[in-house]
Amino acid sequence: MYVNALPLEVRTSSATSRDIRVWDKHEAAHFVVDHPNIGGGITVVVFGKDPTSGFRYPLLSSNIVSSGHTVMKIGPDYTAATNIAKDYIPYNFFVEVTGSGTNAYSVSASII
């Protein structure tokens, strides 16, 4: 399953994707952050979300300070490291990006 969480655009403030709900049983996800123009830097956080209470909890975070591509992975079979979380992807999650300055980026997810 592929999800375009945040389309490519130039942003000067924080951005939050819509809630992404995965009804089928999937265990992992790869998040691709395309950041062709990073001005002041961005922090990308993938959050899990409880649909009943709205409680949100961080799963994985990445600080990006230069242009390029960053892959963030969440899955139970991975070894935890930079940009990799050893965890299951929950049924409800979303992506939040905070930045300083003017930054161009997109975030997409492949749910595995």
Secondary structure, 3 states (H helix, E strand, C coil): CEEEEEEEEEECCCEECCCEECCCCCCCEEEEEEEEEECCCEEEEEEEECCCCCCEEEEEEEEECCCEEEEEEECCCCCCECCEECCCCCCEEEEEEEECCCEEEEEEEEEC
